[in-house]
Amino acid sequence: MNNNISIETQIRSLVRLLADLQEGTLQVPPFQRDFVWTRDDIKELFESIKNNYPIGSLLIWKPKSDYHWNNLKSVGGFKLPKVASQQVFLLDGYQRLSSLFGCLTNAKKVNLEIDESINRETLYDLYFDLEEETFVYLRNIPKYYQVPVYILMSTSDFRQYSRKYIEPYSEDGRLDEYLDRADAFSRTLIDYKLAVIEISGADLSDAVNIFSRVNSKGTDISYDYMVNALSYSPDFNFSVEIDNLKEHLSLYHFEGITRNNLFRCYQSAFDDKMYFDQSDIEKLAIRQDFKETVRDTTPYILKAVSFLHNELNVLEYKLLPYNIQLIFIMKFFSKLRNPNKQQILELKRWFWVTTYSNYFTIYSLSNQRKAFQHFLKFLNGEVTDSVYTDNSSVPFRTLPFPKVISLSAVRSKALILFELQILRERLKRDSTTYGLALNKLVPRLPSSPENIIPTYATKNSRSFNLDCIPSNSPEEISYNYSHLVPLKNQYEDINDCLKKRKELLIEGERNFVEGLDIEYSITNA
């Protein structure tokens, strides 16, 4: 990190921060994520301020060099004016400050352009109910005791509003009580202060690195937004390219994969390196071949996902054992435009070995980079074995047979993928399906491997039910055989059925894994 960076914590009033936004001296960079807060989030924020609770610090950035961005974020539904003075950008706190600016700014009194892409009335027309002392969004004409919150930012504005809309209609003797409540909240707003952390002397990469460590919600900035801020042109928007890619990935139920994982695929397309962070992101964005390489790489990402889905039964992105596997497979198809049958078989073997061996967990980042370089040698025809090992005398070993099935555990995913492979081979069907279904054999029992039946979720799919098929019918034999479930005449009761199914799973999985030269583990040694 840059040694010339300085970090200073200040206390600033809410009034001053809102004025900085209105004047354009505080801006929001284009790599910030979009505004995603809901009405409930905004109401909770105002409840915290009403009670004088802290709402978290803000992080602002004074860059060491100017960034001439034309696509700065709007704030609170307003487009902020651009000024020629020292640039200051909001890194953390956009959701909060945008909510406050949108609700507390009187659109009729400021000379700001409205962002027509945002429905200001839906999000920012917040009222303070003086009777209930709550914040509300109205469906109908406001009652006289319901006041727009922006009115309370100015005592003179509130006096005028009160004379016109409150005092003439207050007939229940509660006028003074209402005015006192309005005055109390108005003073809270005007006096409210926030902690502001100011970073000076940092470049873009440094600023985002700091943000990722201190942001209040634990939400990383998407790397593509950072690159987009530096590479934006009228005919190319990197973030839109990723938006379009995710839309195409929905065909394979991969639209939920994170933008940063897709970014790393693009990042690795520019050279033969493996990246784990936003290293060299500014250099990447200003490359002359940036646009061309991005557009050339997109088809290979799609081809990699199609291969995972159709050939390896990764029916949705949550079933992908390691995100990094997508980068390797993308590289495979970008290097080998027309791979032969043997190369495809070796790619499948690589996938199963890296999945079952817990490969990308047991290996350090340094070894993962070596594994990537070794994989590239395989693609270049320099070696025949695609799998890197740091010690050929020590065989890979599986983790123990899982106790429960969870899509957050690589070992569970490996077993699900194995079962789906058996299902596909025995049913002789392709996986052009509608996704993954995890059905329970016995709904009341836990999600143990023997009780979970992975299958294809198609339009005509049904839950697996042992009682729905006549005993020992041809359909039962085919259906149970395909799902590694014993036939009805092979078990005494449901517990015996589950026990025998577990034995079938372990036997089948052991044979498959040992065929990959991996030691099979049932329990912890």
N, C-alpha and C positions, 0 to 999 in steps of 0.2 A: 504494500500500500504506500502511497505517496507520503513522504515524511513531512511535507509542507502543509498538510491538512491541519486545520484548527477546528475544534468543536467547542461551542460555547452554549450554555443553557441560560435562557432569559425568561422573564415573566412578562407577558404582554396581555393587554386587555382585549376582550372579544371585539369591542368597538374598533380598536386600532386595526386588528386583523381584517375585519370586514371592510374597513376603509382602504386597506392595502389592496384587497381584491378589486374593489370598485375602481380604484385609480390605476390598476394594472401593474402595480409595483410588485405584486405577488402573483405568480402564474402557476399553472399546473402543466407539467411536461406531457408530451403526447404518449410516452410509454406507460403512463399510469393506466391501470385497468379502468374499465368503464364504471359509471355510477351504478351500483347494484343494490343499494339500500331500499328497503320497503317503507311504507307508511309506519308500520309498527316500530321499525328501527328508529325512525325520526322522532316519533312520539316518546320513545324511551330516552332518547338523547335529551329532549327538552325536559322530561321529568327529572333527569339527573341534574340539569342546570337549575331547575326550580328549587330543588332541595340543596343546591350549592355543593353537590358532589363533584369530584374531579372527573373529567371525561377523557383523561389521557393526554400525553404530550403530543406536540406536532413536531415534525422534522422538516426543516427547510434547508435549501442548498444554494449557496452562492458559488457557481462554477468558476474555475480559474480561467476559462476561456468562454467566449460567447458561443451560444448555440442558436442559430437562426432558423427556428422552427416556424413553419406556417400553419401547422395543424395542432395548435395548443388546445388543451381540453377546455370545454366550457365549465362553468361553476354555477351550480344552483339554477341551471337553465338560462344563464346569461353568457354571452361571449365577452370576455374581458378585453379592455383596450390594451394595445401594445405600446410600451414606452421605451425610450432610448436609454434610460438610466440603467444602473447596475441590475443585472438579471438576478432574480431570486425565484426559486421554484419550490413548490410544495412536494415533498417526497412521501411523507406519511401523514395521514389525517384528511385525505381527500373526501372520504365519505362523510366524515363529521363536518368539515368546514363547508362542503358543498351544501349539506342539509341546512346548516345555519344561515349561510348566505342566501340560499333560495327562499327560506321562510322569513328571514328578517329584513329582506330588501324590498322596499316598496317600488314595484316596477313602474309606477306612474311618476315617481320622483327622481329616477336615475336615468341618465342618458346612456343606456347600455342596450346593445342589440340582443334580441331574444334568440335563443337557439331553438329553431322550429322543430328540431328532431326530438325534443323533449317536451312532454306534456307537463308544463309547469303547474297547471291547476290541479292535476291529479296528485302530484308529489308535494307541492310546496304551499298550497292554500291551507295552512294550519291555523286553527283558532284556539284561543284560551277560553275555556268555559269558567266564568267567574262564579257561577253557582256551585259547580262540582269541583272546581280547581283542578281540572283535567284538560288534556289537549285532545282536540277532536278534529276530524275531517267531516264536513257537512254535506248532506245530500240535498238539503232544502235551504231556504232563506234563513240566515242566522237569527237566533233569538237576540234580544237586546243585550243580554249578558254574555254573549259569545263574541269575542274580539279577535280580529286578525293579529297574530303575534307580532307582525312587523310594526303595527301601530304603537306597541309598547316600547319600541326603541327610542322614541322621542316623546318627552313630556308634553311639548306643545302640540304635537300631532294627536296625542291621546286626549288632551283637554278639548280640542276641537271635535274629535270623534265622540267623546262623552256627551258634550252639549247637544250634538245632533242625533245620536243613535241610542244613548243610554238614559240620560236624565229625563227626557220627555216620556219614556215608557216605563219607568220604574215606579210602580204604585204599591209595592208590597212592603215599603219601609226598609228595604235592604240596600238602598243606594249607597250609603256610606260604607257598608261592608264590602260591596262590590268594588267601589273605588279604592278602598284600602288594599284589597287583594291585587288589583291591577297595579297599584303603585308599588307594592312590595315586589311583585315579579319584575316590573320595569326596572326597579333599582338593582335587582339581582342580575338582570341582563347587562345593564350598563356598567356595573361594577365587576362583572365576572372576568376572571383572568385565567390564562392557560400557560403552561410551561412550553417553551419553544426551544428546540435544540437546533442550533444553526451550524451548518457545516460550511467551511470556507476552504478554497484552494483545492477542491477535489475535482477530478475529471469524472466523466459519466460512469465508468466502470467502478471507480471508488465509491461514488455516491450510492449506486445500487447495491454494492457489497455491504455498505453500512446499513442501508435500509433493510436488507434481508436479515440483519441481526437484531434490529431494534424495533421493527414495525409492530404496532400494537395488536394486530389481529393475526400475526403469523402468516400473512399472505405475501408470497413472493411476487415481485414484478415479473411478468412474462418477458423472457429475453427477446421475443420477436417484437414487442413494443419498443424496447430499447433500440434494436436495430432499425426498426421502422422510423424512429425519430431521426436517425442519421442517414437513412437511405431513401427517404420519402421523395417521390417525384410524381408529377401528375399522371403518368402512365403506369406506375408501379407502386403497389402498397403491399409490403411483406405480410402485414397482419391479415389483410384480405386474402392473400394467397393461402395462409394457414386456415382461415375461416372456410374457404372453398374446399381445401383438402379435407378438413374435418367433416364437411357435408358429404363428400364422396365416401369417407370412411364409415359413414353410418350404414352403408350397405352391408358392412361386415360387423356391425355393432362395435366399432372402434372409435366412434365419435367422442367418447368420454376420455380418451387419452389426453394427457396434459399438453398444453402448447409447448412447454419447455422440452418435453420428450421428443416432440416433432422437430423442434428447433435443433436439437442435438443431431438429429438425422441430417438436416441440411448442413449443419456446421461441419460434420465429418465428410460431407461430400466435396468440400473445397480442397481437402488434402487427405493424406492417409494417416490421420491422427485420431485418437479417441479423446473427447472432451468430456469433462464432468462438471464444468461450471461455465461462467460467461467470459472465459479467457479470450483475449484478443478480439473482443466483440466489436470494438470501434474500428479496428483494422479490417475486420470482415465486412462491415457495412459500407466501407468506402472503396471496396474492390471494384475494378472496372467490370469484372465478369459476374458481379453479384446477382443481378436480375436474371441473366441467362442461366447461371448454374442452379438457382432456385427452381426455375421453371423446368430445367432438364431433370432435376432430382425428384420432383413430385411424382412422376409415373413409377419410379422405382420404389418409393415409399408405399404407393398403392399396391404395387406388385408384391412387395414383402408382406403386407397385411393380407392380401388375397391368398398368398401361400400359407400363411399361418392359419387362416380360417379354413381354407378348402383342403389343405393337405395334412395339417397337424391338429385340426379340430379345436383350434383356439377360437371358440365361437363368439367371444366378446373380449374387450380389452382387459377386463378384470381377471381373465383366465390366463393372460400372458405371464409366465413365471417371472421373467425379468424384463424391464423396459429396455435394457441395453441390448437384449437379443434382437430387437427390431433394427437397431443400427447395423449389426453384423449382417442380418439377412438383406437389408436394403443394399449394403455394400456388395453382397453376393450378386444381386441382380444387376447392379450398375456396372460391375466388372465383367460379369459373364452374361452377355446379352442373350445368348442362346445356349444355356447349359445343357450338357448331355445327361443321360439317365444316371450314370455313375456319380456325376457331380451333385445331382439332386438327392440321390440316396445318401451321399456323404453329408450334405447339408442337414438332412433329417437326423442322421446319426449325431451330428454336432448338437442339434437342438435337444435331443433326448439326453445326451451325456451332460450337457451344461445344466439341464433342468434337474435331473436326478442326483447329480453329484453335489448340488448346492454350490455350484461353481463360482457364481459371482458374489457369493457371500463369504466363502472361505478364502478367496483370493483378494489381496490388497489392490488398491488402485494401480500401483506400479505393475503388479502381475496382470491386471486386467488390460493394461496398455500393451504388455508383452503378448497377451493372448490375441489382441487385435492385430498386432503386427504379424504374428504367426498365421492368423487366419488370412491375412492379405497374401502371405507367401503361398498358402494353399490356392488362393484365387489366381495367383500368377503362375501356378504350375511348378513352384519350387519345392513343395512338399506334398505328400499324398494324404497325410493325416491332418484334418482341420483343427483338432483339439490340442491346445497347448497344455503342457504339464510342467511344473517346476521341479518335479522329482519323479522320473519314470519308474523308479523302483517301488513307489508307494501308490497303490491303486486307489482310485476314487471309491467312495463309500456313500451309500444313501443315508439320509436321516432315518430314524426309526419310523415304523408304520404309524401313521397318525391316529390319535385317539378321537379327534373330531374333525369334521370337514369344515374348512374356512377358506374363503377366497382371498384372505390376507396372508395365507401361508403357502410358500412355494411347494412344500411337501404335499399338501392337500391338492394343489393344482396339478402336480405331477400325476397323482393317482386318478384324478378326474380325467385328465387327458388320456391316460392309459385306458381307462374304461371306455371312453368315447372312441378310441381307436379300435378296441375289440368290437364295440357296437357297430362301427362303420364296416369293419371287415366282414362281420357275420351277417349283417343285413344287406351288405353289398349296395350301400347307398352313398351318394356324395353328401357333403355337408352344406349344400345350398339350402340353408334352413333359416329359421327365424330366431335363432339364438340358442342359449343354454337353459335347460330346465333341471333343477335339482329336486327330485321328488323323494319324499320319505316313504319307506316301506311300511313303517308303523308310525303314524303321526304323533302319538303321545310320547314316543321315546326320543332320546337325544340324537344329535346329528353325528352319530358315529359313521365311519366309512361303510360299514356293513348295512346301515339303515338308510343311507343316501344313495339314490339311484340317479346318476347323471344320464341325461338323454337329450335328444334334440327337441327344441320347442318349435313345433310347426303349427300351422293353423289347425290341424286335426289332431294335435297331440293330446294325450290324456295323462292323468296322474297314474303312476304305477300302482296297481292294486292286485294282490295275489288272488283275491276272491272274484275278480271280474272275468276270469277265464276258466272254463270247465276243466276239471282235473285231468291231466295227462292227455289233453287234446293236442293235435298237431300244432295249433296256434300257441298253446302254452309252452310246448317244448321249444319252439322257435323263439318265442318272446323271452322266456326265462334264460335260455341258453345264451341269447344275445346280450343279456344284462347281468350275466354271472350270478344268477339266482337259482338255487336248487329247485327241482320239481316237487310237487306236492307229496308224491309218494316217497320222497327222500328225506323228509324231516317229520318230527313228531308234533312240534308246536312252533309258535313264532320265535321263541328264544333259540330253539334248535335250528330253525331256518336262518336266523341271523348268524349263529355260530358257523354253520356250514358255508354261508355266503362269505364270511370273513376268510375262511380257509381257502375258498376258491379265489378270492382276491389276492391273497398272499402268494398262493401257488402260481397264479398267472403272472403277477407282477414280478415275482422272483425270477421266473424263467426269462421274462423280457429283459429285466435289468442285467442279469448275469450274462445275457447275450451281448450286452454293451460293454462287457469287461468291467462292470462296477460291482463291488461287494454289496450284498443286500442285507439290510439290518431291520429286524423286526422290533426289537426293544433296545433300550440304551444298554451299552456294554457295562 
